[in-house]
């Protein structure tokens, strides 16, 4: 298998953490894409891997391409016998719902960053960027108020949450989430004791 990813991507980090926890890391070749940021076209990647030009993408040995971090994680989890995602019942749908919220939080943070990084200064829309950040912030408040998510055995929801927190540390280091959400701070510190989390930190900005 080959994973097209980036060390800076929180979505790809989720897959690297999951692969380590599932014992599949050594079965995956990790490669970096060429130019998948907005406003920069990559016709080869769009034509052969993902027309949305997003990462990560998992390419199986027979050439099959699997995209979207949840779908990739679900494939790897099934391959490993089902350890990180509930197989059925309400717990399955709750996990999927939580993952959708966390995925949306990362999407919002990424849009906020792109607004500041890529939008020409004269067109910067501060209210829009602030609204995107607040969506993620409100998501943090949700998980601060539901500590059961933070203390149960490791699952994909927890992996996704630690990737959100890691991305805040990486791209928004002065936002003050640790002081505002002490339960999430403690959760992050516990997760950082895992090799899978500690060794997949993004490179210095």
N, CA, C and O of each residue as an XYZ file, in Angstrom:
820
protein
N       0.840     -1.191      0.000
C       0.000      0.000      0.000
C       0.877      1.244      0.000
O       2.010      1.234      0.481
N       0.316      2.315     -0.555
C       1.039      3.586     -0.593
C       0.087      4.682     -0.124
O      -1.039      4.779     -0.612
N       0.534      5.505      0.821
C      -0.282      6.615      1.306
C       0.312      7.923      0.809
O       1.454      8.260      1.124
N      -0.471      8.652      0.034
C      -0.075      9.983     -0.402
C      -0.480     10.940      0.716
O      -1.664     11.082      1.019
N       0.495     11.587      1.320
C       0.198     12.378      2.515
C       1.199     13.510      2.652
O       2.088     13.688      1.819
N       1.032     14.271      3.724
C       1.944     15.350      4.060
C       2.152     15.345      5.564
O       1.216     15.089      6.320
N       3.358     15.623      5.999
C       3.647     15.639      7.430
C       2.904     16.760      8.146
O       2.706     16.694      9.359
N       2.493     17.784      7.411
C       1.795     18.912      8.024
C       0.285     18.717      8.074
O      -0.410     19.471      8.755
N      -0.230     17.721      7.366
C      -1.675     17.534      7.276
C      -2.230     16.808      8.499
O      -1.777     15.707      8.810
N      -3.205     17.399      9.205
C      -3.810     16.689     10.334
C      -4.640     15.492      9.882
O      -4.797     14.531     10.634
N      -5.168     15.540      8.673
C      -5.939     14.420      8.141
C      -5.020     13.222      7.880
O      -5.372     12.080      8.175
N      -3.847     13.500      7.327
C      -2.884     12.430      7.093
C      -2.282     11.925      8.399
O      -1.977     10.740      8.534
N      -2.114     12.830      9.357
C      -1.587     12.403     10.655
C      -2.518     11.386     11.301
O      -2.063     10.423     11.917
N      -3.808     11.599     11.159
C      -4.797     10.662     11.693
C      -4.541      9.252     11.165
O      -4.622      8.279     11.915
N      -4.234      9.147      9.879
C      -3.993      7.837      9.277
C      -2.675      7.254      9.765
O      -2.584      6.047      9.991
N      -1.666      8.076      9.931
C      -0.392      7.563     10.432
C      -0.540      7.040     11.861
O      -0.003      5.984     12.195
N      -1.268      7.779     12.705
C      -1.499      7.311     14.069
C      -2.264      5.995     14.051
O      -1.891      5.040     14.734
N      -3.339      5.950     13.265
C      -4.147      4.729     13.193
C      -3.320      3.556     12.694
O      -3.430      2.449     13.222
N      -2.493      3.789     11.681
C      -1.675      2.706     11.121
C      -0.710      2.149     12.166
O      -0.496      0.939     12.237
N      -0.128      3.034     12.978
C       0.774      2.572     14.038
C       0.004      1.760     15.068
O       0.437      0.675     15.458
N      -1.124      2.277     15.503
C      -1.911      1.593     16.531
C      -2.447      0.252     16.041
O      -2.630     -0.669     16.838
N      -2.699      0.133     14.747
C      -3.236     -1.103     14.178
C      -2.146     -2.091     13.761
O      -2.445     -3.202     13.323
N      -0.884     -1.685     13.900
C       0.216     -2.560     13.519
C       0.419     -2.668     12.019
O       0.959     -3.661     11.530
N      -0.013     -1.648     11.288
C       0.068     -1.688      9.823
C       1.072     -0.695      9.247
O       1.241     -0.625      8.030
N       1.728      0.063     10.094
C       2.581      1.148      9.615
C       3.654      0.656      8.656
O       3.925      1.293      7.639
N       4.261     -0.475      8.980
C       5.358     -0.988      8.154
C       4.880     -1.558      6.814
O       5.697     -1.866      5.946
N       3.580     -1.697      6.644
C       3.051     -2.200      5.376
C       2.686     -1.066      4.419
O       2.183     -1.314      3.323
N       2.935      0.173      4.829
C       2.537      1.335      4.032
C       3.769      2.125      3.626
O       4.628      2.425      4.455
N       3.849      2.463      2.341
C       4.857      3.403      1.860
C       4.247      4.802      1.890
O       3.150      5.018      1.376
N       4.959      5.741      2.491
C       4.448      7.102      2.619
C       5.143      8.001      1.602
O       6.369      8.115      1.586
N       4.341      8.630      0.762
C       4.888      9.501     -0.275
C       4.215     10.864     -0.176
O       3.069     10.975      0.259
N       4.937     11.888     -0.584
C       4.397     13.245     -0.546
C       3.843     13.621     -1.914
O       4.447     13.307     -2.940
N       2.690     14.295     -1.932
C       2.135     14.735     -3.205
C       2.873     15.975     -3.699
O       3.701     16.541     -2.985
N       2.573     16.382     -4.899
C       3.136     17.607     -5.449
C       2.013     18.611     -5.627
O       1.116     18.410     -6.446
N       2.060     19.693     -4.859
C       1.133     20.809     -5.031
C      -0.327     20.399     -4.935
O      -0.991     20.194     -5.951
N      -0.820     20.282     -3.716
C      -2.252     20.037     -3.524
C      -2.919     21.174     -2.753
O      -4.056     21.027     -2.305
N      -2.231     22.304     -2.590
C      -2.828     23.433     -1.888
C      -3.774     24.180     -2.827
O      -3.607     24.120     -4.045
N      -4.770     24.884     -2.274
C      -5.702     25.631     -3.121
C      -4.983     26.633     -4.017
O      -3.932     27.168     -3.662
N      -5.558     26.869     -5.162
C      -5.084     27.783     -6.215
C      -3.901     27.215     -6.988
O      -3.421     27.852     -7.926
N      -3.425     26.038     -6.616
C      -2.298     25.420     -7.319
C      -2.752     24.106     -7.929
O      -3.004     23.140     -7.209
N      -2.856     24.063     -9.230
C      -3.376     22.871     -9.887
C      -2.309     21.786     -9.984
O      -1.111     22.061    -10.058
N      -2.782     20.561     -9.980
C      -1.921     19.401    -10.187
C      -2.732     18.424    -11.031
O      -3.443     17.571    -10.500
N      -2.618     18.557    -12.335
C      -3.458     17.774    -13.239
C      -3.213     16.288    -13.109
O      -4.152     15.497    -13.204
N      -1.976     15.893    -12.894
C      -1.671     14.466    -12.777
C      -2.334     13.864    -11.545
O      -2.922     12.784    -11.613
N      -2.238     14.565    -10.422
C      -2.855     14.076     -9.185
C      -4.376     14.036     -9.341
O      -5.021     13.070     -8.933
N      -4.940     15.081     -9.929
C      -6.390     15.143    -10.100
C      -6.885     14.050    -11.041
O      -7.948     13.472    -10.814
N      -6.145     13.770    -12.064
C      -6.567     12.783    -13.059
C      -6.390     11.354    -12.554
O      -7.233     10.497    -12.820
N      -5.312     11.090    -11.834
C      -4.978      9.706    -11.492
C      -5.302      9.296    -10.057
O      -5.395      8.105     -9.763
N      -5.471     10.259     -9.172
C      -5.655      9.898     -7.761
C      -6.939     10.485     -7.191
O      -7.831      9.734     -6.797
N      -7.053     11.794     -7.139
C      -8.237     12.408     -6.521
C      -8.571     13.701     -7.260
O      -7.795     14.654     -7.208
N      -9.705     13.751     -7.943
C     -10.063     14.968     -8.682
C     -10.272     16.170     -7.774
O     -10.232     17.308     -8.240
N     -10.495     15.932     -6.472
C     -10.635     17.039     -5.527
C      -9.287     17.589     -5.089
O      -9.221     18.626     -4.429
N      -8.205     16.894     -5.457
C      -6.828     17.289     -5.143
C      -6.603     17.406     -3.635
O      -5.890     18.299     -3.177
N      -7.211     16.502     -2.870
C      -7.039     16.489     -1.429
C      -6.220     15.277     -1.001
O      -6.167     14.259     -1.692
N      -5.590     15.417      0.152
C      -4.883     14.300      0.784
C      -5.516     14.049      2.140
O      -6.143     14.935      2.720
N      -5.346     12.821      2.643
C      -4.548     11.706      2.122
C      -5.322     10.878      1.097
O      -6.537     10.996      0.942
N      -4.560     10.045      0.413
C      -5.128      9.048     -0.496
C      -4.334      7.761     -0.323
O      -3.104      7.775     -0.305
N      -5.045      6.661     -0.197
C      -4.411      5.357     -0.048
C      -4.508      4.611     -1.360
O      -5.603      4.416     -1.887
N      -3.363      4.189     -1.898
C      -3.321      3.455     -3.152
C      -2.961      2.008     -2.832
O      -1.873      1.720     -2.334
N      -3.889      1.108     -3.125
C      -3.656     -0.305     -2.843
C      -2.754     -0.915     -3.909
O      -2.507     -0.312     -4.954
N      -2.272     -2.111     -3.630
C      -1.318     -2.759     -4.530
C      -1.909     -3.034     -5.901
O      -1.169     -3.118     -6.881
N      -3.239     -3.178     -5.994
C      -3.855     -3.422     -7.298
C      -4.229     -2.134     -8.013
O      -4.845     -2.173     -9.078
N      -3.861     -0.990     -7.438
C      -4.141      0.298     -8.058
C      -5.403      0.976     -7.564
O      -5.660      2.129     -7.910
N      -6.191      0.283     -6.766
C      -7.395      0.895     -6.207
C      -7.021      2.092     -5.337
O      -6.090      2.019     -4.535
N      -7.751      3.189     -5.501
C      -7.502      4.403     -4.726
C      -8.629      4.608     -3.724
O      -9.803      4.604     -4.094
N      -8.275      4.785     -2.460
C      -9.242      5.069     -1.404
C      -8.946      6.465     -0.881
O      -7.817      6.766     -0.493
N      -9.972      7.322     -0.874
C      -9.772      8.694     -0.419
C     -10.683      8.997      0.771
O     -11.628      8.259      1.051
N     -10.386     10.076      1.452
C     -11.058     10.559      2.651
C     -10.472      9.838      3.863
O     -10.388      8.611      3.893
N     -10.069     10.624      4.859
C      -9.349     10.043      5.992
C     -10.200      9.040      6.769
O      -9.675      8.042      7.264
N     -11.510      9.293      6.884
C     -12.338      8.318      7.596
C     -12.427      7.010      6.816
O     -12.315      5.930      7.395
N     -12.625      7.106      5.519
C     -12.753      5.897      4.695
C     -11.453      5.098      4.729
O     -11.474      3.870      4.810
N     -10.322      5.800      4.668
C      -9.031      5.122      4.739
C      -8.864      4.447      6.099
O      -8.440      3.294      6.177
N      -9.197      5.168      7.167
C      -9.089      4.594      8.509
C     -10.006      3.388      8.663
O      -9.633      2.400      9.295
N     -11.198      3.464      8.090
C     -12.128      2.344      8.167
C     -11.580      1.130      7.423
O     -11.721     -0.004      7.882
N     -10.956      1.372      6.278
C     -10.350      0.269      5.523
C      -9.234     -0.386      6.340
O      -9.176     -1.610      6.453
N      -8.354      0.435      6.907
C      -7.239     -0.108      7.689
C      -7.745     -0.830      8.928
O      -7.203     -1.868      9.307
N      -8.772     -0.290      9.558
C      -9.324     -0.913     10.751
C      -9.915     -2.283     10.424
O      -9.740     -3.238     11.180
N     -10.610     -2.371      9.304
C     -11.163     -3.660      8.879
C     -10.038     -4.642      8.570
O     -10.124     -5.826      8.894
N      -8.984     -4.134      7.940
C      -7.838     -4.976      7.606
C      -7.199     -5.551      8.869
O      -6.690     -6.672      8.861
N      -7.230     -4.777      9.949
C      -6.598     -5.202     11.201
C      -7.555     -5.947     12.126
O      -7.175     -6.329     13.233
N      -8.772     -6.152     11.690
C      -9.708     -6.916     12.502
C     -10.688     -6.106     13.312
O     -11.416     -6.665     14.132
N     -10.729     -4.779     13.101
C     -11.716     -3.948     13.775
C     -11.348     -3.615     15.201
O     -11.816     -4.270     16.133
N     -10.509     -2.599     15.387
C     -10.045     -2.235     16.722
C     -10.387     -0.803     17.107
O     -10.480     -0.488     18.293
N     -10.574      0.069     16.121
C     -10.721      1.492     16.400
C     -12.110      2.040     16.094
O     -12.446      3.142     16.528
N     -12.922      1.288     15.353
C     -14.244      1.762     14.942
C     -15.274      0.715     15.326
O     -15.123     -0.448     14.950
N     -16.315      1.085     16.061
C     -17.360      0.110     16.403
C     -17.973     -0.492     15.149
O     -18.162      0.197     14.146
N     -18.279     -1.769     15.211
C     -18.762     -2.478     14.019
C     -20.236     -2.263     13.756
O     -20.666     -2.315     12.604
N     -21.027     -2.022     14.799
C     -22.470     -1.935     14.590
C     -23.130     -1.247     15.776
O     -22.483     -0.914     16.769
N     -24.435     -1.044     15.644
C     -25.206     -0.485     16.734
C     -25.044      1.012     16.888
O     -24.414      1.673     16.063
N     -25.625      1.540     17.963
C     -25.587      2.981     18.201
C     -24.169      3.499     18.383
O     -23.873      4.632     18.004
N     -23.279      2.678     18.963
C     -21.906      3.147     19.163
C     -21.228      3.443     17.825
O     -20.411      4.358     17.724
N     -21.574      2.665     16.808
C     -21.020      2.915     15.474
C     -21.470      4.271     14.960
O     -20.655      5.042     14.453
N     -22.759      4.571     15.084
C     -23.296      5.813     14.532
C     -22.871      7.013     15.364
O     -22.679      8.105     14.829
N     -22.724      6.815     16.670
C     -22.191      7.906     17.490
C     -20.754      8.218     17.107
O     -20.361      9.382     17.025
N     -19.970      7.166     16.871
C     -18.574      7.364     16.472
C     -18.495      8.078     15.124
O     -17.666      8.969     14.937
N     -19.351      7.689     14.195
C     -19.346      8.355     12.888
C     -19.759      9.814     13.011
O     -19.196     10.682     12.345
N     -20.747     10.084     13.867
C     -21.183     11.459     14.075
C     -20.065     12.283     14.693
O     -19.786     13.394     14.243
N     -19.423     11.741     15.727
C     -18.303     12.449     16.339
C     -17.207     12.709     15.314
O     -16.636     13.798     15.265
N     -16.922     11.715     14.510
C     -15.873     11.917     13.518
C     -16.253     13.000     12.519
O     -15.403     13.793     12.113
N     -17.515     13.043     12.121
C     -17.964     14.082     11.191
C     -17.795     15.471     11.799
O     -17.393     16.410     11.113
N     -18.107     15.597     13.100
C     -17.917     16.879     13.771
C     -16.436     17.258     13.794
O     -16.074     18.392     13.481
N     -15.594     16.312     14.161
C     -14.161     16.586     14.236
C     -13.570     16.877     12.865
O     -12.690     17.727     12.731
N     -14.050     16.174     11.851
C     -13.602     16.448     10.490
C     -14.000     17.865     10.090
O     -13.217     18.585      9.471
N     -15.232     18.263     10.451
C     -15.678     19.614     10.150
C     -14.885     20.670     10.896
O     -14.653     21.761     10.375
N     -14.471     20.355     12.103
C     -13.630     21.286     12.866
C     -12.292     21.501     12.171
O     -11.807     22.628     12.075
N     -11.704     20.417     11.692
C     -10.435     20.558     10.960
C     -10.636     21.310      9.654
O      -9.811     22.146      9.285
N     -11.725     21.022      8.953
C     -12.026     21.763      7.720
C     -12.120     23.260      8.008
O     -11.582     24.079      7.263
N     -12.813     23.611      9.103
C     -12.988     25.018      9.449
C     -11.648     25.677      9.774
O     -11.393     26.806      9.353
N     -10.795     24.976     10.520
C      -9.479     25.525     10.853
C      -8.623     25.695      9.606
O      -7.882     26.670      9.479
N      -8.730     24.742      8.691
C      -7.953     24.830      7.461
C      -8.424     26.013      6.613
O      -7.606     26.736      6.046
N      -9.740     26.209      6.528
C     -10.271     27.347      5.780
C      -9.846     28.668      6.420
O      -9.523     29.632      5.726
N      -9.850     28.696      7.744
C      -9.396     29.886      8.452
C      -7.936     30.189      8.123
O      -7.566     31.340      7.890
N      -7.122     29.153      8.108
C      -5.701     29.356      7.780
C      -5.524     29.801      6.341
O      -4.736     30.705      6.063
N      -6.248     29.176      5.422
C      -6.121     29.557      4.014
C      -6.572     30.998      3.781
O      -5.994     31.718      2.967
N      -7.612     31.406      4.507
C      -8.079     32.791      4.365
C      -6.958     33.768      4.720
O      -6.781     34.789      4.056
N      -6.210     33.449      5.761
C      -5.134     34.335      6.202
C      -3.867     34.169      5.365
O      -3.122     35.125      5.149
N      -3.635     32.942      4.899
C      -2.376     32.653      4.212
C      -2.425     32.970      2.722
O      -1.450     33.471      2.161
N      -3.560     32.678      2.074
C      -3.625     32.729      0.617
C      -4.468     33.877      0.056
O      -4.238     34.316     -1.071
N      -5.430     34.361      0.823
C      -6.284     35.433      0.315
C      -5.486     36.720      0.198
O      -4.820     37.110      1.158
N      -5.530     37.398     -0.954
C      -4.869     38.701     -1.049
C      -5.352     39.633      0.062
O      -6.541     39.680      0.374
N      -4.420     40.366      0.648
C      -4.724     41.157      1.826
C      -5.919     42.070      1.693
O      -6.686     42.235      2.641
N      -6.085     42.663      0.530
C      -7.185     43.607      0.362
C      -8.549     42.927      0.327
O      -9.583     43.584      0.443
N      -8.542     41.591      0.164
C      -9.797     40.848      0.126
C     -10.021     40.000      1.381
O     -10.985     39.238      1.452
N      -9.143     40.132      2.356
C      -9.264     39.316      3.568
C     -10.594     39.572      4.255
O     -10.964     40.723      4.486
N     -11.309     38.511      4.581
C     -12.649     38.606      5.182
C     -12.533     38.141      6.628
O     -12.659     36.952      6.922
N     -12.294     39.083      7.519
C     -12.031     38.752      8.917
C     -13.227     38.079      9.572
O     -13.059     37.116     10.321
N     -14.430     38.572      9.302
C     -15.617     37.989      9.921
C     -15.800     36.530      9.517
O     -16.198     35.698     10.334
N     -15.513     36.227      8.271
C     -15.650     34.853      7.789
C     -14.614     33.956      8.467
O     -14.930     32.851      8.909
N     -13.372     34.446      8.543
C     -12.315     33.665      9.190
C     -12.640     33.447     10.668
O     -12.447     32.352     11.197
N     -13.133     34.493     11.329
C     -13.484     34.364     12.747
C     -14.619     33.357     12.933
O     -14.619     32.592     13.898
N     -15.583     33.357     12.012
C     -16.698     32.416     12.107
C     -16.217     30.981     11.938
O     -16.683     30.082     12.637
N     -15.290     30.764     11.016
C     -14.739     29.421     10.831
C     -14.027     28.960     12.099
O     -14.181     27.816     12.526
N     -13.248     29.856     12.695
C     -12.530     29.475     13.906
C     -13.508     29.177     15.035
O     -13.290     28.248     15.813
N     -14.589     29.958     15.133
C     -15.562     29.736     16.204
C     -16.252     28.386     16.058
O     -16.604     27.766     17.061
N     -16.451     27.922     14.840
C     -17.035     26.594     14.641
C     -16.158     25.533     15.312
O     -16.651     24.651     16.015
N     -14.859     25.641     15.079
C     -13.938     24.690     15.707
C     -13.927     24.877     17.226
O     -13.896     23.900     17.974
N     -13.952     26.118     17.674
C     -13.926     26.416     19.112
C     -15.162     25.845     19.805
O     -15.069     25.283     20.896
N     -16.312     25.995     19.164
C     -17.546     25.435     19.731
C     -17.479     23.908     19.775
O     -18.037     23.279     20.674
N     -16.801     23.329     18.811
C     -16.593     21.880     18.840
C     -15.739     21.463     20.027
O     -16.014     20.448     20.666
N     -14.707     22.241     20.324
C     -13.884     21.950     21.497
C     -14.727     22.000     22.772
O     -14.567     21.166     23.663
N     -15.617     22.978     22.851
C     -16.487     23.098     24.026
C     -17.366     21.862     24.180
O     -17.635     21.414     25.294
N     -17.810     21.318     23.055
C     -18.634     20.104     23.100
C     -17.875     18.960     23.764
O     -18.420     18.266     24.623
N     -16.617     18.762     23.368
C     -15.860     17.626     23.902
C     -15.353     17.896     25.315
O     -15.161     16.957     26.088
N     -15.135     19.148     25.660
C     -14.815     19.483     27.048
C     -15.975     19.101     27.964
O     -15.772     18.706     29.112
N     -17.198     19.227     27.436
C     -18.397     18.939     28.227
C     -18.777     17.461     28.210
O     -19.709     17.060     28.908
N     -18.076     16.649     27.429
C     -18.367     15.214     27.355
C     -17.087     14.424     27.631
O     -16.528     13.810     26.721
N     -16.624     14.436     28.871
C     -15.341     13.790     29.187
C     -15.333     12.292     28.967
O     -14.263     11.683     28.946
N     -16.519     11.669     28.800
C     -16.539     10.228     28.529
C     -15.801      9.905     27.237
O     -15.206      8.835     27.108
N     -15.840     10.833     26.277
C     -15.119     10.633     25.022
C     -13.614     10.599     25.261
O     -12.877      9.947     24.522
N     -13.162     11.302     26.292
C     -11.733     11.471     26.539
C     -11.122     10.327     27.318
O      -9.902     10.165     27.307
N     -11.930      9.531     27.992
C     -11.382      8.554     28.935
C     -11.607      7.101     28.529
O     -11.084      6.204     29.189
N     -12.354      6.844     27.486
C     -12.620      5.463     27.094
C     -11.415      4.871     26.369
O     -10.473      5.600     26.058
N     -11.420      3.570     26.095
C     -10.305      2.966     25.346
C     -10.101      3.649     23.996
O     -11.037      4.193     23.411
N      -8.875      3.610     23.520
C      -8.506      4.325     22.299
C      -9.406      3.939     21.130
O      -9.655      2.758     20.884
N      -9.891      4.957     20.411
C     -10.661      4.727     19.200
C     -10.367      5.835     18.198
O      -9.568      6.730     18.472
N     -11.012      5.775     17.037
C     -10.727      6.745     15.985
C     -11.192      8.142     16.361
O     -10.607      9.127     15.911
N     -12.222      8.243     17.168
C     -12.682      9.555     17.613
C     -11.590     10.243     18.428
O     -11.304     11.421     18.213
N     -10.987      9.521     19.350
C      -9.911     10.105     20.146
C      -8.713     10.469     19.269
O      -8.095     11.515     19.466
N      -8.394      9.629     18.324
C      -7.288      9.939     17.405
C      -7.597     11.211     16.619
O      -6.725     12.060     16.436
N      -8.832     11.339     16.161
C      -9.227     12.528     15.405
C      -9.167     13.770     16.284
O      -8.725     14.829     15.839
N      -9.608     13.644     17.522
C      -9.588     14.783     18.435
C      -8.164     15.231     18.729
O      -7.890     16.431     18.757
N      -7.261     14.294     18.947
C      -5.880     14.702     19.235
C      -5.246     15.353     18.012
O      -4.345     16.179     18.154
N      -5.701     14.995     16.812
C      -5.202     15.653     15.599
C      -5.717     17.084     15.490
O      -5.004     17.966     15.012
N      -6.958     17.318     15.934
C      -7.475     18.686     15.990
C      -6.640     19.521     16.956
O      -6.222     20.630     16.621
N      -6.399     18.994     18.144
C      -5.629     19.722     19.150
C      -4.193     19.947     18.678
O      -3.616     21.009     18.908
N      -3.629     18.953     18.025
C      -2.276     19.106     17.505
C      -2.199     20.159     16.417
O      -1.207     20.880     16.311
N      -3.256     20.248     15.600
C      -3.260     21.262     14.540
C      -3.386     22.664     15.140
O      -2.779     23.611     14.639
N      -4.168     22.798     16.206
C      -4.234     24.087     16.898
C      -2.858     24.481     17.425
O      -2.443     25.631     17.287
N      -2.157     23.533     18.025
C      -0.809     23.803     18.526
C       0.128     24.207     17.397
O       0.995     25.064     17.568
N      -0.059     23.582     16.251
C       0.826     23.773     15.107
C       0.577     25.104     14.397
O       1.521     25.834     14.094
N      -0.684     25.417     14.134
C      -1.019     26.574     13.305
C      -1.608     27.755     14.077
O      -1.590     28.883     13.585
N      -2.129     27.507     15.279
C      -2.741     28.582     16.070
C      -2.211     28.520     17.500
O      -2.997     28.388     18.438
N      -0.907     28.613     17.683
C      -0.305     28.350     18.997
C      -0.709     29.333     20.086
O      -0.558     29.028     21.269
N      -1.217     30.500     19.720
C      -1.552     31.510     20.720
C      -3.055     31.630     20.973
O      -3.506     32.616     21.554
N      -3.827     30.643     20.545
C      -5.288     30.760     20.653
C      -5.800     30.513     22.072
O      -6.930     30.888     22.387
N      -4.993     29.891     22.935
C      -5.365     29.728     24.328
C      -6.309     28.578     24.620
O      -7.024     28.609     25.622
N      -6.326     27.564     23.767
C      -7.267     26.462     23.988
C      -6.956     25.683     25.267
O      -7.869     25.165     25.910
N      -5.691     25.595     25.638
C      -5.332     24.802     26.822
C      -5.946     25.381     28.098
O      -6.450     24.637     28.939
N      -5.902     26.701     28.238
C      -6.458     27.331     29.438
C      -7.981     27.276     29.435
O      -8.605     27.122     30.485
N      -8.570     27.401     28.260
C     -10.028     27.411     28.167
C     -10.619     26.027     28.363
O     -11.719     25.888     28.899
N      -9.892     25.000     27.930
C     -10.421     23.637     27.964
C      -9.447     22.707     28.711
O      -8.723     21.939     28.078
N      -9.426     22.772     30.026
C      -8.437     21.995     30.796
C      -8.593     20.483     30.644
O      -7.600     19.759     30.713
N      -9.803     19.996     30.440
C      -9.978     18.551     30.267
C      -9.362     18.098     28.941
O      -8.765     17.025     28.858
N      -9.513     18.917     27.921
C      -8.885     18.593     26.643
C      -7.367     18.681     26.743
O      -6.650     17.890     26.129
N      -6.887     19.634     27.511
C      -5.445     19.760     27.735
C      -4.897     18.498     28.393
O      -3.864     17.972     27.979
N      -5.595     18.016     29.422
C      -5.151     16.797     30.108
C      -5.235     15.595     29.174
O      -4.357     14.732     29.186
N      -6.274     15.541     28.378
C      -6.407     14.463     27.387
C      -5.242     14.487     26.403
O      -4.656     13.448     26.097
N      -4.913     15.673     25.914
C      -3.811     15.802     24.957
C      -2.497     15.337     25.574
O      -1.705     14.659     24.920
N      -2.271     15.696     26.815
C      -1.032     15.279     27.482
C      -0.981     13.760     27.648
O       0.077     13.153     27.484
N      -2.113     13.151     27.971
C      -2.143     11.682     28.074
C      -1.876     11.043     26.714
O      -1.117     10.079     26.613
N      -2.490     11.573     25.692
C      -2.296     11.008     24.351
C      -0.850     11.170     23.876
O      -0.337     10.333     23.133
N      -0.207     12.243     24.307
C       1.181     12.477     23.901
C       2.133     11.435     24.484
O       3.286     11.351     24.061
N       1.677     10.657     25.428
C       2.511      9.579     25.962
C       2.540      8.365     25.043
O       3.359      7.464     25.225
N       1.657      8.341     24.067
C       1.630      7.233     23.112
C       2.655      7.503     22.007
O       2.735      8.615     21.487
N       3.425      6.494     21.658
C       4.420      6.662     20.593
C       3.772      7.101     19.290
O       4.336      7.912     18.556
N       2.586      6.568     18.997
C       1.919      6.885     17.736
C       1.604      8.364     17.620
O       1.654      8.927     16.526
N       1.281      8.995     18.731
C       0.936     10.419     18.735
C       2.192     11.277     18.763
O       2.298     12.263     18.034
N       3.123     10.901     19.595
C       4.346     11.692     19.764
C       5.203     11.689     18.501
O       5.794     12.710     18.151
N       5.273     10.557     17.818
C       6.171     10.460     16.665
C       5.547     10.989     15.372
O       6.219     11.051     14.343
N       4.277     11.368     15.416
C       3.633     11.887     14.205
C       3.380     13.388     14.276
O       2.639     13.929     13.456
N       3.983     14.059     15.238
C       3.829     15.512     15.317
C       4.297     16.164     14.021
O       5.274     15.715     13.421
N       3.609     17.219     13.582
C       4.065     17.904     12.365
C       5.405     18.556     12.581
O       5.772     18.831     13.724
N       6.148     18.815     11.527
C       7.452     19.457     11.663
C       7.277     20.895     12.144
O       6.184     21.451     12.032
N       8.332     21.505     12.676
C       8.217     22.908     13.107
C       7.699     23.789     11.984
O       8.105     23.650     10.830
N       6.800     24.694     12.332
C       6.208     25.587     11.313
C       7.260     26.511     10.723
O       6.948     27.327      9.855
